[in-house]
Amino acid sequence: MKGYVDKDVCVGCGMCVGVCPDAFRMGEDGFAEGWQELAADVVDDARQAAEDCPVGAIDVK
């Protein structure tokens, strides 16, 4: 399982990184990115970040 960020929608607010830094980080372009496979214990946090994203740019699958 991994977090995915639609960079065409992302506004670079960083909320997802704050909620789940094990799944998301800010890229050099200033937008969030999913950067690694998720450990079982952080999947719920990644899903919470997807739910809380103000522009709906995140998908966890």
C-alpha positions, 0 to 999 in steps of 0.5 A: 500500500502507498500514498499517491498525490495528484500534483495537478491538484495539490496546493502544497499545504503540507498537511499530509506530511504533518499527519503522516510523515512516514507516507508523505513528504514535500518534493523539491517542486514544493508539492507533496509526494508519496514516497514509500510503501506503507507499513501496516501501522501507518496506513490509518494515518495515511488514510486520515491524511487523504480524508483531511486533504483540503483539495482531495489530492491524495489517494491511498491504495 
